[in-house]
Amino acid sequence: MPLSSLARFVDGRAYTKGAAGTGRVVIRIAELNSGIGGSTVYNDIEAPDDNVARPGDLLFAWSGSLTVARWHRPEAIINQHIFKVVPVDGRPQWLVEHALRDKLAEFRAVAADKATTMGHIQRRHLNEPVSIPGGAEARLIGPQLEALTDQVASFESENLVLAQTRDQFLPLLMSAKVTSRTSRTRSAGWSDAPESPNQSECQSRVSECQSRRR
């Protein structure tokens, strides 16, 4: 079935133009790939719900790096060249995500063939067929993948907290307002957090079911 039949692919808008410098983060390809940084744009403009990303939303940069990612940060605004991928007809998000990831290598090859400026795909490429698990297979692996997805989200949230703590402590350490012993005491136990499950583990389970269907 066509990839486009699994979800709505809603393109962002040019929210960096005239940005106020305050308000919500404007998600560009740079933020998808590298997170929030010094060049991140903020805008307090009102945006329709389809252009707003909330924790857990699925995003797809269809230009440049062609990145598929879940958004784990606070509510933000989606800039142009990034689709918000909204499952339809009750499709689970994990199924749409992995169908999209299955096409990613092909999409990147299409983008690489573009001779001008930044490589990209066109909306018609979303109509290409994808293979998805059948009903029984989806019911079998769905709960496992949803559990792994929840675990990934939990670790991503913890990583954000750790990064914020680092950014708070580092200036204090540099100015000798706190000692390294103090910082280690306050952050004790955080370094022992289990590793986040690999994305490939989720993908391999879907691919295994797809190969059985073929």
SULNORCOR-V20729 format. One record per pair of residues at least 12 apart in sequence whose C-alpha atoms are under 7 Angstrom apart, sorted by the first residue. I is the first residue (numbers start at 1). J is the second residue. Records with the same first field share a line. If there is no record, write none. Layout:
I = J ; J
This chain:
1 = 129 ; 130 ; 131
2 = 127 ; 128 ; 129 ; 130
3 = 126 ; 127 ; 128 ; 129 ; 130
4 = 126 ; 127
6 = 87 ; 88 ; 91 ; 96
7 = 85 ; 86 ; 87 ; 88
8 = 85 ; 86 ; 87 ; 88
9 = 83 ; 84 ; 85 ; 86
10 = 50 ; 83 ; 84 ; 85
11 = 80 ; 81 ; 82 ; 83 ; 84
12 = 51 ; 78 ; 79 ; 80 ; 81 ; 82 ; 83
13 = 78 ; 79 ; 80
14 = 79 ; 80
15 = 79
16 = 41
19 = 42 ; 43
20 = 42 ; 43 ; 44
21 = 41 ; 42 ; 43
22 = 42 ; 43 ; 44
23 = 42 ; 43 ; 44
24 = 42 ; 43 ; 44 ; 76 ; 77
25 = 41 ; 42 ; 43 ; 76 ; 77
26 = 41 ; 42 ; 43 ; 76 ; 77 ; 78 ; 79
27 = 76 ; 77 ; 78 ; 79
28 = 78 ; 79
29 = 61
32 = 69
50 = 84
51 = 77 ; 78
52 = 75 ; 76 ; 77 ; 78
53 = 71 ; 75 ; 76 ; 77 ; 78
54 = 71 ; 74 ; 75 ; 76
55 = 71 ; 72 ; 73 ; 74 ; 75
56 = 70 ; 71 ; 72
57 = 70 ; 71
58 = 70 ; 71 ; 84 ; 85
59 = 82 ; 83 ; 84 ; 85
60 = 82 ; 83 ; 84 ; 85
61 = 81 ; 82 ; 83
62 = 81 ; 82 ; 120 ; 121
63 = 81 ; 118 ; 119 ; 120 ; 121
64 = 118 ; 119 ; 120
66 = 108
72 = 153 ; 156 ; 157
94 = 145 ; 146
98 = 203
99 = 130 ; 132
107 = 121
131 = 210
132 = 210
133 = 206 ; 209 ; 210
137 = 209
145 = 202
148 = 197
152 = 196 ; 197
155 = 196
